[in-house]
Amino acid sequence: MATLLKNIGRAAALLVLVGISSPVSQLSLSPVYGSIPASLYHQRAITVTALLAFMGKGTSKRYLPENVREYIAVLAYWIPTIQFLLLTYSSQMGPEYGPVVTEAVTYFPLLLLSVYSAGRLLECLDLSRYSPTVADMAPALGSYVTVSFISKIAAAVLPQYMGTHPTFTRVGLQMSVASALAALSPSRLIFLAVPAMLHTMLANPHYVSDKAVALLNGTLQTQNFTLLERKESLTGYLSVLESKETQFRILRCDHSLLGGEWLVTPERAAQGQTLPEPIFSVFAMLEAVRLVELEGQDTKPESEKSALVMYVFNFTCFSPLS
């Protein structure tokens, strides 16, 4: 009885952790591809992967080692490193296929091994006494429902805590899930993940540290940009970038440019610019309406004029700047 409960508990923990990894994987892709492209095929791929894990369970037993569960944490630790390498090719892969290709070698193998291992653990239930159909379908259906349910709960809850602690960042969550998987199945194989851990903490610019920001700026400076500040929040991955070449600052949220302003340089000051101005000319055009004078209209001094101008603007560009 103790072994039965232990196996069920381990299977449930595996499914919960891989369910949490689902929105974390999408969050990791959204700053480069955008949240919509990252989720385009995600749920359908989860369904296909879960079905493959159970449909091919018999065949997989001949090729996968008995201790396959111990490799899951190793793969989880390598995911940030693999993503780091693949995201450098985001422009070539594009927003439609880039997320699918990236998750095909990161999250979906993690899901496949986790669901497969959970199915092996649930074999102790011996549901064949009810019927062969129940014995085959019940664990598969239960695993899929658990992963999907936990994924939706995590997707709704995690944004509220993003940025509140280094753990609640994209890379922080990936490392936390990997650590939980390692604790669930302790093994010496975890030493295979040491290079990935070192790369994430020392060479991954998405890791939360001063060294990571310096690494990121080293790359951005080749494009004449500097990262001034970044923060993960409820609304997404926020970053403020400054162009050294044309002297402007922009605010990004995930994959969208929310706005920006031209800085007051000595050259622009000589031309009459006294305050930072919007980088999008349409804003200046809207402001110019105030300069129109109608015939017969009483004019007021500029100091007595007032107006409310509201802008609703969103510009999306596909550029993995930060």
Secondary structure as UniProt FT lines:
FT   HELIX           2..33
FT   HELIX           35..39
FT   TURN            40..41
FT   HELIX           42..55
FT   HELIX           57..63
FT   TURN            66..67
FT   HELIX           68..71
FT   HELIX           72..86
FT   HELIX           87..89
FT   HELIX           90..104
FT   TURN            105..106
FT   HELIX           107..122
FT   HELIX           123..125
FT   HELIX           127..129
FT   HELIX           132..157
FT   HELIX           158..160
FT   TURN            161..163
FT   HELIX           166..168
FT   HELIX           170..184
FT   HELIX           188..193
FT   HELIX           194..202
FT   TURN            205..206
FT   HELIX           210..220
FT   HELIX           221..223
FT   STRAND          225..233
FT   TURN            234..235
FT   STRAND          236..243
FT   TURN            244..247
FT   STRAND          248..253
FT   TURN            254..255
FT   STRAND          256..262
FT   HELIX           266..270
FT   TURN            271..272
FT   STRAND          277..278
FT   HELIX           281..288
FT   HELIX           289..291
FT   TURN            295..296
FT   HELIX           302..304
FT   STRAND          315..316
//
